[in-house]
């Protein structure tokens, strides 16, 4: 580009712009080299970012096959899904069952007398609703003493029932009734409603008799499994066929329903196919990035990159090597390599699935196939199982890890201070961990225990009977194991009232004080499991034993096991990481902070930034150099012009002198 003072060779006759342009073209060659380097680094960065996206996808696919539970899923079908639908968990046993649904479970439902309007007045008073031995009072006063007001008040009270208003008449002659419906089905969830002085004619008896208007009687589901009859309070039943949930929507005693439970091989095959497809996608991508065409000389943008070659070799190793620790069983197919389930590597380095072989393996023993892909702990004791592990946890090999339990975990327990040898003399309310359990007069100890256990999920407390000679005691214990679990209990009834009680008494008992009102209550705090893993230190919390080795490189670092041993003892367990787990952990490390992809991308970004600055700095120097050259040429042209003027002047003078002399 000409300088601002350029005269483009007017005096010298030189092509100044051309000379400077050619010179600058040569001078810019180092800058072009930097630009080419930057472009290549940008292309490499784009390639790594694209590969990172593909690797993250493979990481997700690997995680989906690393779950052993995913290979144990079952599927269930019903021949009459409009009557009975079914679902199966992994614990279900494959087989065929024949069921007849005689009745579905129904909710108790009653109606009041009719009213002419939604805002019809209701007298003040108290409505008491009792469901499952729990009573709730709804006060009717000037703020809610209409039909709709009472409906809303009942729904807000969480009394275990739902209230609605229906029109039994017509639009021109409405006849509104308050309808109460138990929130749960079954005869054990009937309502007892006492409308008190409100004037609502909706009183009901516990057995349904005495209902003013019985819209629907509470009913239990009745199911026949072959010749066996079962009654349940719910239409969702999961305790008849283990691992199978029956969902009833209708009944027809004349229809025999066939239920088939089988291994769900399709889910596992879909997950495996997804993994294989993504693995092949990455291997093809790596091949393209590192290619070299001998005929054209074309190369991939990452040809010769050591880190990429390393990734390729690690992936190939993970899918071709056998999984150590899976024992070879005589006379039984051992699934310890992908090839054993029909997944092999072709000549192009891509995985190929033999669908027939994979299907047969999943159908015959899906659990063992799952071990090939996932993380498992094979213990010689039914009381020790895997909770979790980390990428730091090393495979044990066939030798396994020794797990020594020196103290089994226990639960916090409290025994009532007074025996309950007779039926309860009166209703009693126990408060367990701040949650109420209502007991009824006439119940024996078994009834009391059953009622407490019915509410265990809410209270985190279970109950059982302790016998000491002729005396029978109510004993409470926490659901969870370990020293961190407390238990509190108190009754609204004194043990000194004269009649039989639960024996807890009206002074709160807890770990801090077992004795209670009677002074004879006993108890014990829960204990955490104590032991070692592979001879190294471990910490216990409840029944979970976590390896806590002193060495950061310990092979059992990060290993957690569940030890439910009732007594102390030694166990040997083989810790196995399958193909899915290996690749998931490998890729998690590579894509994480400080991993291959992060470091490589950071390095390329730094190189691009540095090169960009070098190009900019060089551009400033080149521009300054160009400006100087133009200035120098301009100065030369100016001097030449001055000399030319002097030459012209002298020539004129000489010519004048010559003329004068003549």
Beta strands, then each sheet from edge to edge (+ up, - down):
strand 1: 74-78
strand 2: 84-88
strand 3: 95-103
strand 4: 107-115
strand 5: 125-131
strand 6: 134-140
strand 7: 161-167
strand 8: 176-185
strand 9: 191-194
strand 10: 213-216
strand 11: 221-225
strand 12: 228-232
strand 13: 236-237
strand 14: 244-248
strand 15: 257-263
strand 16: 343-345
strand 17: 351-353
strand 18: 375-379
strand 19: 384-388
strand 20: 401-407
strand 21: 413-415
strand 22: 428-432
strand 23: 435-439
strand 24: 461-468
strand 25: 471-478
strand 26: 489-491
strand 27: 522-524
strand 28: 530-533
strand 29: 536-541
strand 30: 544-547
strand 31: 560-563
strand 32: 569-577
sheet 1: 1+ 15- 3+ 11- 12+
sheet 2: 2+ 14- 13+
sheet 3: 7+ 8- 4+ 10-
sheet 4: 6+ 5- 9+
sheet 5: 16+ 17-
sheet 6: 18+ 32- 20+ 28- 29+ 30- 31+ 19-
sheet 7: 24+ 25- 21+ 27-
sheet 8: 23+ 22- 26+
end
